[in-house]
């Protein structure tokens, strides 16, 4: 139980750090521009979508602000990069754009 509380505390601290460093842009009044959020590099959980009950199918997902979102960007990742792997974390840089985390860099860390 203590390990779970420690893990949860560390996760909450990491998410708070992400929120503090994120910079959001506001869409234009006419609504033509998509909303984007840019973040400095942070360590975040990554999973295959098939391991996530709320997703239920393969794909690369990263946890942003407490929710898993699809990873976009051209990083050379396979469609099921983290399939059948668990407990992975990555240092990632990028921005939220149209509901996806468009990564400019992503490195799995221990």
N, C-alpha and C positions, 0 to 999 in steps of 0.2 A: 504494500500500500504506500509506503514511504517513497519508493521509486516512482510510482505513478504520480504522486504529488510533486516530486522534484521535476519529473518530465513535463508535467502540465505547467508548472511555474516557469520553466525554461521556455516552453512554447509561447506562453502568454507574454513573456518578456521580449522574445524575438518578434512577435506580432506587433507589440507596442513600438518596438524600434522601427519596424517597417512603416508603420503609420506615421511616426515622427519624421522620417526622412522622405516620405513620398511627397511629390509635388504634383498637384492635379491642375489640369487646364480646364477652363470653363468653355462649353460649346458656344458658338456664336448665337446671337439672338434669333437668327433665322433657322437654327437647328441643323445647318448643313454640315458642320464639322463634328466628327465623332469625338467623344470624350476620351482623353488619354491620361494616364498616370505614369510618371517616370519614377524609378526607384534606384538608389545606389545598390551596390552588391550586398546581398544578405544571404544567410544560409536558410533555406526553406525545404520543407518536405516535398519529395517528388514520388509519384506513384503511377502505375499503369491504371487506366480507367477501369479495367475489369476487376481490380481489387477494391474499388470504391463503390459502395452500395448505391450512392446517389448518381453514379455515372453508368456502371454496368456493362461497358464495352471497352475494348482495348484502345489505347491512345496515351499520349504523354501528358500528364497533368502535374501542376505545381500548386502548392498551397499559398494563397495570397489572401491576407486579411481573414483568415479562418475558413476559407472556402477553396476547394480545388477548382482550378480553371485550366483549360487546354493551353499547352505550350505551342506557340507559333514561332515564326522566324526560321531562317535557313541556317541551322547549326549542324546539319548532317545527321540528325537523330533519325533512327528508324521509327516506324509507326508504333512499335511495341518495345521501345528502348528499355523499359523497366518491368516488362511482363515477367511474372513469377519471381519477382524480387521484392523484398519488403524492408522497411526501415531505412530507405535511402534518403539522403539529404544532398542538396546541391547549393553551391554559391551561384547566384544568378543575378544578372543585370538585364534590364529591359523595361518595357512599359506595357501597361494595360491598354489595349486598343480593340474596340468592338467586341469586348467580352473574352478576349484571349490575352495571355501574357506573351507578348512578342519579345522574345529573348535576343539580346545582342551577345551575351555570353552565358554559358551554363557549364559548371564543372562539378561533378560528383565529389563530395568530400566525406572523410571518415566520420 
